[in-house]
Amino acid sequence: MIYARMLYEDSEAAHSITEAEIIKVEDIHGKLLLIGAEDDVLWNTAKYIRWMEKRPAEKPHDCEVEAVVYENGTHFVFPEGMMRLLLPIGSALAVGLAFKAARAYPKECRAARMDIDRRITRTIAEWRKECV
């Protein structure tokens, strides 16, 4: 997993990201949830979320951005409810086996997943109200 992150970092060092390669989040019409964790070992999620969060401030848009970067959450920043659906038994164990940070900070990672669950549920409920 560390090699995956190094691959991203090395590719950025070898080739700067151009405007054509950047996700145009300002073109999204509606709510945008950007969710990640500082301890993501596969790529620098926090860095990219901060980039995407800044774009609407620099460009005309009608996108509402909500960005959250958890200190602990690993690469699997899935909602807790989704984790229970995907792995009904032993989801915390499975994530812990895959990610060192999940073993070191299990309570914090679970709290992040529960918060993500609440945020997504709230956002969907708000969207449904707007659609009615």
C-alpha positions in Angstrom: 0.0 0.0 0.0 2.9 2.4 0.7 4.1 1.7 -2.8 0.8 2.8 -4.2 1.1 6.2 -2.4 4.7 6.5 -3.5 3.6 5.9 -7.1 1.2 8.8 -6.9 3.8 11.1 -5.3 6.5 10.1 -7.8 4.2 10.6 -10.8 3.3 14.1 -9.5 7.0 14.9 -9.1 7.7 13.7 -12.6 4.7 15.5 -14.2 3.0 18.4 -12.6 -0.8 18.2 -12.7 -2.2 20.4 -15.5 -5.5 22.2 -15.6 -6.8 19.6 -18.1 -6.2 16.9 -15.6 -7.9 18.5 -12.6 -11.5 17.5 -11.7 -13.7 20.5 -12.4 -15.7 20.5 -9.2 -17.0 24.0 -10.0 -19.0 22.4 -12.8 -21.0 20.2 -10.4 -24.5 21.7 -9.9 -25.6 20.7 -6.4 -24.1 19.4 -3.2 -20.6 17.9 -3.2 -19.3 15.9 -0.3 -15.6 15.5 -0.1 -14.6 13.0 2.5 -11.2 11.5 3.4 -8.7 10.9 6.0 -5.2 12.2 6.8 -4.0 8.6 7.4 -4.9 7.3 3.9 -1.8 5.3 2.9 -2.9 4.7 -0.7 -2.8 8.3 -1.8 -2.8 11.8 -0.3 -6.6 12.2 0.0 -6.4 15.2 2.3 -4.2 17.1 -0.2 -6.6 16.4 -3.1 -9.7 17.3 -1.0 -8.1 20.6 -0.1 -7.4 21.2 -3.8 -11.0 20.4 -4.8 -12.3 22.5 -1.9 -10.4 25.6 -3.1 -11.5 25.4 -6.8 -15.1 26.7 -6.3 -13.6 29.7 -4.3 -11.5 30.5 -7.4 -14.1 29.9 -10.1 -17.7 30.9 -10.8 -19.9 28.0 -9.6 -23.3 27.0 -8.1 -21.8 24.1 -6.2 -22.2 23.7 -2.5 -19.1 22.0 -1.1 -18.8 20.2 2.2 -15.3 18.9 2.8 -14.3 16.8 5.8 -10.9 15.3 6.4 -10.6 13.1 9.4 -7.3 12.6 11.2 -8.0 8.8 11.4 -10.2 6.9 9.1 -7.8 5.0 6.7 -8.4 4.6 3.0 -11.8 3.0 3.8 -13.8 6.1 4.8 -17.0 4.3 4.1 -20.2 5.0 6.2 -20.5 2.7 9.1 -23.8 1.3 7.8 -22.2 0.5 4.4 -19.3 -1.3 6.2 -21.9 -3.5 8.1 -23.6 -4.3 4.8 -20.3 -5.2 3.0 -18.9 -7.1 5.9 -21.7 -8.0 8.4 -19.3 -9.8 10.6 -15.8 -8.6 11.5 -15.7 -5.3 9.5 -13.5 -3.6 12.0 -11.2 -6.7 12.0 -11.0 -6.7 8.2 -10.1 -3.0 8.1 -7.6 -3.5 10.9 -5.9 -6.3 9.0 -5.6 -4.1 5.9 -4.6 -0.8 7.5 -2.1 -0.2 10.4 -3.9 3.0 11.3 -7.1 1.1 11.9 -5.3 -1.1 14.4 -3.7 1.8 16.1 -6.9 4.0 16.2 -9.9 1.7 16.0 -12.2 4.0 18.1 -11.3 7.0 16.0 -11.8 5.2 12.7 -15.2 3.9 13.8 -16.2 7.4 15.0 -15.2 8.8 11.6 -17.3 6.1 9.8 -20.3 6.9 12.0 -19.9 10.6 11.4 -19.7 9.9 7.7 -22.9 7.9 7.9 -24.7 10.8 9.6 -23.4 13.4 7.1 -24.4 11.3 4.1 -27.8 10.5 5.6 -28.4 14.2 6.4 -27.4 15.3 2.9 -29.6 12.7 1.2 -32.6 13.8 3.4 -32.0 17.4 2.5 -31.8 16.6 -1.2 -35.0 14.6 -1.0 -36.8 17.6 0.6 -35.5 19.9 -2.2 -36.8 17.4 -4.9 -40.4 17.3 -3.5 
